[in-house]
């Protein structure tokens, strides 16, 4: 699906953020000194970025769904307009002949 291709970069960013967060949590668990505060802040920042990326992914998914729906409606209208033009051409030809 085209929407999945559009969302691929957002999934990758979210996955990278989760991996960095996991590494930092592991480092945090190993260390029990004053550096924990810095790591804790960094983890909080990464979690906030991950939440933002997930929210952005959701918005893009919703946009993709709306565009797909609109595209289907337009295809339907085009098909009917083409049919109407063909019928009008046939009537015109029959009136001439």
HELIX and SHEET records of a PDB file:
HELIX    1   1 UNK A    2  UNK A   30  1                                  29    
HELIX    2   2 UNK A   35  UNK A   96  1                                  62    
END                                                                             
